[in-house]
Amino acid sequence: MSTQELLAKEKIGKLLLKYSVPAIVGMIVNALYNVVDRIFIGNIKGIGSLAIAGVGVTMPITTIILGFAMLVGVGATTTISIKLGQGKKEEASKVIGNAITLAIIISIILTILGLAFGDIILIRFGASAETLYYAKAYINIILLGTIFNMVAFALNNTIRGDGNPKLAAMIMIIGCVTNIILDAVLIFIFNMGIQGAAIATVISQLVTAIIGTLYYIRGKSNLRFYKSSLKLDKKITMKILSIGAAPFAMQIAASFVQIISNNVLKTYGTDLAIGAMATISSVSLMCLMPIFGINQGAQPIIGFNYGAKQEKRAQEAFKLSAKVATIILVIAFIIVQLFPEAIIGIFNKDPKFMDISIKGMRIYLLMLPIVGISITGSNYIQSIGEAKTAMFLSLLRQVILLAPFIIILPRVFNLGLDGVWIAQPVSDILSTTITVFILAKHMKIKEEVSEVLFEEAN
C-alpha cells in the first residue's frame, strides 16, 4: 500500500503510532543537543553554575535559530503533505530544493548578524560581567554552525514528510550520540570547557546534515530531488513561509519571553537565577518534546486528510493526539513534583543553585497536565492551513499572556523571583481555555457545513 493510500485508509491510531513514535524519538534527541550541553557544562569543575548561567543568556539566540529552522522545516513538511493529498507529487518534490535554499540563505544572514553584534545582543539578553565571557565562548561557535543546524533540521523534516519517519529519527539519534561522545571528549579529556560543548554540537549537526543530503542525492527517496528545485519558486516559498509562520512565531515568542525573563531574573535574583531558568527550561523541553513529536506525526495525517476532504479523519487524528499528549504530560508532572532534587542535581549540585531551581521548577511546571491540549490544538489549526489562527494561538501562550505576567507579577504583586515562576502556569490556564473555545467553534462550523452538503446531495 502506498503512502497516500495509508494516509487515506489506515486506522488513525495505527497511523499516529507509525508517524509519531519516530518523530517523538527525533524530537527528544533534538532537544538533547541543548540539554546534554547544559548537563556537561553545569558539571565543569569550579565554574559549572556560572557557565550554565552564561548558556542561559544565549538561550534567546539559540531559540531564534530554532525558530527559523522550524519556519522552513515545518512549513516545508506540511506543504509536502498537503500537495501529496491533492495528488500533486511533482510540486511536492520541488518543495525539498526550495527548503534547502531557504535554510542556507537564512542561516548565513543569522550568522553574520550574530557575530557582528554579539556583545551588544548578549548584554541586552541579560549577560553580566561574570557571565559574558562564557556566553560569548559558547554562542560564537554555535553561530558559525548555524548553516549545518538549519539544513539538517529542514532535511530531517522533509524526510519525515517524504514518508520515512524511521530514517528521520535514526539520523537524529546518530547526531545526538555524536554530540554526547564529543561533549565528553572535548570538555573533560581535552579540557576545552564550554567551547568544547559548542564544537561538539556543531560537528553533530554537520553529520546529520550530510546524512540527510545523501538520502536525496542517492535517489532512494519517495519524492525526487532535482537541482533545478533549488531555485526559489515564489508560490512554494510563500506557502512554506506562511504555514511555517506559526511554529516560527512560537519560537520567536519564546525567545522574546526569555529575554524579558533573563532581565527580570537579573533584577530580582542573581546570575544563578538565570542559570536556574536555563535548567528548568531544559526539563520543560524534555517534557514537551514528546508532544511536539506527536504533533509532527499528526501533521501529515491531518494535512493529507484535510486536503483530501476527509475532515472527520483529520479531526480524529487531532483528538487522539491530544489524549496521548495529556497522558504523557500527567506522567511528566508527577515525576517533576516527586523527584525535583534528582532532576536538578543532574545539571549542577551547588546548594544555592539547587534551592532556586527546585522551587522554580515545581511552580513553573504546575500546569503541565493541561498544556498538551493547547499545543496539539494549535498544531491542528496549523496543519489544515489556517496559518493566521495558528499563529495567534502560538503567540497567545508565549507572548500575549506570558510576557506581561513575567513583568507584572514580580513587580505589581510584590512576588519578586516567585512571580517569574508563577507567570507560566497562569498563562497555561488561560491559553488552554481559549484554545479549547476556538477548536470547539471551528469543529462545530465544519460539522454544520457537512450536514448541509449531505442534505443537498440527497
N, C-alpha and C positions, 0 to 999 in steps of 0.2 A: 504494500500500500504506500502511495507517495505521501510526501509531507503535507501537501494540500488536502488529500483525502483524509489523512489522520486528523488534521485540524478541524475538518468539516464534520466528521462522523464519529470519531473515537469518543468514549465517555470522558466527560470533563475531568473527573477525578484522576483517571489514568494519564490524561494529557498534562494536567497540572503537576503530577508526580514526576513524569518524564522530563518536563522542561524546568521545573522548579528546583529539584534536588541538585542537579549540576550547577544551576545558577546560584543556589544558596552556598554551595561549596566555593564557587568562584568569588562571590561577594565577601564571604568570610575571609577567604585567602587574600582578597584585595585589601580588606581592612587591616589584615595582619602586617601589611607593608609598613604602615604607620605605627601600629600598636607594638609590634616587635621592636621597632626602632626605639620607641619610648621606654620599653622594658629594659633593653640593653643600656640605653643612655642613663636611665634612672639608677642603674646599678654600677655606674662608673665610680670607682672608689674615690671618696673625698669631695667630689663635685656633683654627684648624681642629682640631688634635689635642685641645685641651681641650674644644671644643664637641662633638666626636664622643663624647668620654667622657661629657659631660652627657647626650647622647642615649642612650648605653649604660645610664645609670642609669634612664632612663624605659622601657627595653625590657620589664621585667616588667608595667608598666601597659598598654602597647600590646598585649602578648601576652594579657593578661586580657581586653581589649576584643575582640580577635580570637576568643578562646575563647567568649565569649558570642555573638558573631556566628555562629560555627560551630555552637553549640548550637541556635540557631534555624534557620539556613540549611541546614546539612547534615541536621539532623533533619527539616526540612520536605521537602526533596528526596527523601530515602529514603522517607518516609511517602507522598509522592505516587506514587513508583514502585511501591510495594507495593500501594497502593489501585488503581492502574491495572491491575496484574497480576491483581488479584482481581475486576476488572470494575466497581469502584465509582467511577465518574467524578465523580459529584456530591460524594462525600466528599473526593475528591482536590482538587476546586475549593475546598472550604471551608478546606483547609489553607493556601492562599495568604493569605487575610484574617487567619487566626489567627497566621500567621508575622509579618505586618506589625505587628499589635498587640503581640505579644510583644517584637519588636525595639524598638518605641517605649518600652514600659514599662521594659524592662531598661536601655536607653540613658540614660533620664532618671535612673534610680537611680544608675548608674555615674558620670554627670556630677556630680551633687550630692555624692556621697561623695568623688570625686576632688578636686574644688575645695575642699571643706571641710577635708580632712585632707592636702592636698598636701605641705606641708613635712615633716610627720612621716613620711609614706609614703616620700618621696624619700630622706630621711636613712637610714631603715631599709633602703632598697633600695641603699644604697652611695654616696650623694652625699657629696662632701667640701665644704669651704668654697669651694673653687675651682670646682667643677662644679655646685653647687646653682643658681646663677643661670641657667645655660644650660639645665639640666633643667627648671626652672620655666617659663622663657620658651617652651620648646617644648611641654611637656605640657599646660599650661593651655589653649592654643588647640586642641590635639588633643581634649581632653576636651569642649570646647564643641561640637565637630563629631561627637561620638560617635553622635548620632541619625542623621546622614546616613550615617555609616560602616556602622552596623548594618542600616539599612533597605536600603541599596544592596547589601550582601552577601547579605541574605536574599532580596531580589527577584532578584538575579543567579542565585542557586542555584535558585530555583523556576522561573525561565525555562528553565534547563537541564533541569530535571525535566519541564517542560511540552513538551519535545521540540524546543527551539530553541537548541541549544548554540552555533551560529554567532553568533546575536544576542548571547548572553551574553558571548561572547569579544569581540565588537565593542564592546559597552558598556564593558568593562574597558579595552580599548585606547584608547577616547576619553578615559576618565578618566585613564589614565596619561599620555597625550600632553599633556593639560591640565595635569597636575601638573608635568611636566618643563618645559614652557614657563613656567609661573608661577614655578617654583623659580628659573629663570634670571633672570626679570624682577624678581621681588621681592627676591632675595638680592643680585644683582650690579648691577642698574640702580637700584633704589630703596633699596639698602643697608639692607634690613630684617633682614639676618642670619638667625639661627636661627628667629626668629619668622616671617620670610617663608616659610621652608620649611614650617612648620606650617600657615600660612594657605593655601599652595598645595595642601597635602594635603586640607584640609577642603573647599575650593572644588571640587576634582576629585571628591571623594566626593559632594558635593551634586549635581554634574552627573550622575553615574551613578545616583543615587537617583531623580532626576527622569525620566531616560530609562526606567528600569525601571518606574516608576509609570505612565508614558504607555503602555507596552506593554500593560498590562492595561486601563487606562481606555478606550483606543481600541477594545477588543473584538477585536483581531486575534490574540489568544492562543488556543491549543487548548483550554485549560481556562478556564471563565468565572469572572470575578471579580464578586462581589456585595458591596455594602456590608454586608449582614447577616452576612457571613462574618468581619467584623472583630470581632464579638462572640465572645469566647473560648468554645470548646466544650471541656469538661473532658476528654473522651476524646481528642480530636485534640491538645489541648495536651500531655497526658501522653505521647501517642505521640511527638510531636515531641521533647519533652524527654528521653524515655527513649532514643530512638535517637540523638539528638544528644549524649547524655551522654559517649559515648566520645571523639569529637574534642574536645569541651569539656574533658574530663579531661586530654587530651593537652596542650592549650594552657595550662591552669591548672598542670599539672605542669611544663611548660616555664618558666612564669613563676616557679614555686617554685624551680626549679633556677637560674634567672637571678638571683634574689635571693641565694641561697646563694653562687653563683659570684661575683657582684659583691663580696660581703663578704669572701670568701676571696681574691679578686684584690686587694682593697684591703689585705689583711693582708700578703700575700707579694709584692705588686708596688706599682704606683702608679696614679694616675688613667689613665696611658697603657695600663696592662694592661686596665682596664675598656673603654677605647676600642678596644683590640685585639680584645677579645671581641665587641664590637658589630660590628666589621668582619668577623671570622671568621664570626659568626652570619649576616651578610648574604651572604657567599659560600656558606655551608651552605644558606641559604634558597634561593638561586638554583639550587643543585644539586638540592635536594629538591622544589622546586615542580613540575617536570615529573612527578614521581612522584605528588604529590598530585593533579595534573591527570588522570593515568591512573586514579587512584582515583575521582575524580569521574565520569569517563567510564564506568568499570566499574560504578559504583553502580546506575544504573537497569537495566543489563543483568542484573547478579546479582540485584538485588531483584525485578525483574519475573519472571524465570525461576524463581527460588525460590518466589515467590508462586504461580506457575502450575504448580508441582510438576514443573518441568523442572530437576532438580538437577544433572544432568550438564552441561547448558549453563552453569549458574551456576558450576560448578567449572572448566569450560573457560575461562570469562572470567577467573577468578582466575589460573589457571596462565599464561595468555598475558600478563596484565598484569604478573605477577611477572617473567617472562622479559624483557619490554621494559624494565621498571624497572631490572633488573640491568645490561642493556647500556648504558643511559643513564648509570648511576652509575659504571660502569667507565670510560667515556669522561671523565666529570667528574673522577674520581680522577686520571687520567693528566694532565689539564690542570692541576689544582691542584698536583700534585707537580712538574711540569716548569716551570711559569711562575708561581711564587708572587710574585716581585718585581713583575711586571707587574700582577698582580691587586690586590695590596695598594696599589701605587702609584696606582691609580685613586682611592682614598679619601684617602690622605694620604702625602706623601713625606718627612715628618720621619724622619731616620735612626734615632733611638731607637724611634719608633713602628713603623717597618718591621721592625726587628730582632725586636721582641717578637711582632709579628703574623705574620711569615713562619714563625718556628719554631712558634708556636702552631697555625697553620692546618695545617701539614704533619702534626702529631701528631693534632690534633683530628679531622681528616677521614680518618684512616688506614684505617678500616673501611668507608668509603663504598660499596665494591662489594657488600657483603652486606646493607646496610640496606634495600634495596628489598623483599626477601622479608619482612622484619618489618613494614614499612609496608603493603604490599599484603595481607599475611595478616590483619592487624588489620582492614583495610577489608572483606575478605570476610566475616569474622565479624560485623562491624557491619551489612553490607548484607543479611544474612539475618535480621537482627532479634535476634541474641543479644547484647544490649547489655552484660550483665554480663561476659561473657568478653572482649568487645572492649575494655571499659573496663580490665580487668586488663592486657591486652596493651599498651594505651596507657600506662598508669601504670608498667608494668614498665621500659620503656626510659628514661623521663624522671624517675621518682621512686624507685621501689623499688630500682633499681640505681644510677642515675647520681648522685642526691643524696648518698647515703652515700660513694660513691667520691670525689666532689669534696671532701668533708670529710676522709676518711681518708687518701687518697694523699699530699696535701701534708704532712700533719702526722705520721702514724704512720710513713710510709716516707721521711720527710725529703726529699720531692721538690720541695717549695716550689711555685713557679709552674708547673713542668712537670707536677705532679700534677693540676692543673686540666685541662690539655690531654689528659693520658693517660686521665682518667676516662671520656671519651666513647667512645673505641674499645673499651675494656674492657666498658662497658655494652652496646655494639652487638653484640659477640660473644655475650654471654650471652643477651640478649633475643632475638636471631635464632634461637639454638638452641632456646629454649623455645617460640617461636612456631611453628617447624617441627614440633616434637613435638606441640603442640596441634592444628595443622592436619591432620597425618597421622592422629592418633587420631580427629578429627572426621569426616574423609572416609571412613575405614575403617568406622566405625559406620554411616554413611549407605549405603555400598555393601552392607553385610551386611543392612540392613533392606530395601533394594530387592530383593535376591536372594530374601529370604524371601517378600515380597509377590508377586514374579513366580512363584515356585514354587506359592504358594497359588492364584493366578489360573489356573494350568494344572493 
